Amino acid sequence: MQHISSLTDFYSNATQKTNSLAVQLEVLSMSLHPYSREQKLHQIDSLRQSSTSKESSNEVS
């Protein structure tokens, strides 16, 4: 059982480090670009909608 516990701890630590790195990268990215997080989310949603529209128009053709 000790082996499973150490694997769980390892996974937990790795996940926390990954999440921490992701947050740090997001903060760095936000500091380098003048857009707010909300503006970026809106832009991502807009890109998703346009790609979905293109995919559906390609299916009809």
C-alpha positions as CSV (number, residue, x, y, z in Angstrom):
1,M,0.0,0.0,0.0
2,Q,2.9,2.4,0.6
3,H,3.8,2.2,-3.1
4,I,0.3,3.3,-4.2
5,S,0.3,6.1,-1.6
6,S,3.7,7.4,-3.0
7,L,2.3,7.3,-6.5
8,T,-0.7,9.3,-5.4
9,D,1.5,11.8,-3.7
10,F,3.7,12.0,-6.8
11,Y,0.7,12.6,-9.0
12,S,-0.7,15.2,-6.7
13,N,2.6,17.1,-6.5
14,A,3.1,16.9,-10.3
15,T,-0.4,18.2,-10.9
16,Q,0.1,21.0,-8.5
17,K,3.4,22.0,-10.2
18,T,1.8,21.8,-13.6
19,N,-1.1,24.0,-12.5
20,S,1.3,26.4,-10.9
21,L,3.3,26.6,-14.1
22,A,0.2,27.1,-16.1
23,V,-0.9,30.0,-13.9
24,Q,2.6,31.5,-14.0
25,L,2.6,31.3,-17.8
26,E,-0.9,32.9,-18.0
27,V,0.2,35.7,-15.7
28,L,3.4,36.2,-17.8
29,S,1.4,36.2,-21.0
30,M,-1.1,38.7,-19.6
31,S,1.6,41.0,-18.5
32,L,3.2,41.0,-21.9
33,H,0.0,41.7,-23.8
34,P,-2.3,44.6,-23.0
35,Y,-5.5,42.6,-23.2
36,S,-7.6,41.8,-20.2
37,R,-8.4,38.2,-19.4
38,E,-12.0,38.8,-20.3
39,Q,-11.0,40.2,-23.7
40,K,-8.9,37.1,-24.3
41,L,-11.7,34.8,-23.4
42,H,-14.0,36.7,-25.7
43,Q,-11.5,36.4,-28.5
44,I,-11.1,32.6,-27.9
45,D,-14.9,32.2,-27.9
46,S,-15.1,34.2,-31.1
47,L,-12.4,32.0,-32.8
48,R,-14.2,28.8,-31.7
49,Q,-17.5,30.0,-33.1
50,S,-15.9,31.0,-36.4
51,S,-14.1,27.6,-36.7
52,T,-17.4,25.8,-35.9
53,S,-19.1,27.9,-38.5
54,K,-16.5,26.9,-41.1
55,E,-16.7,23.3,-40.1
56,S,-20.5,23.2,-40.5
57,S,-20.3,25.1,-43.8
58,N,-17.8,22.6,-45.1
59,E,-20.1,19.7,-44.1
60,V,-23.0,21.2,-46.1
61,S,-20.9,21.6,-49.3
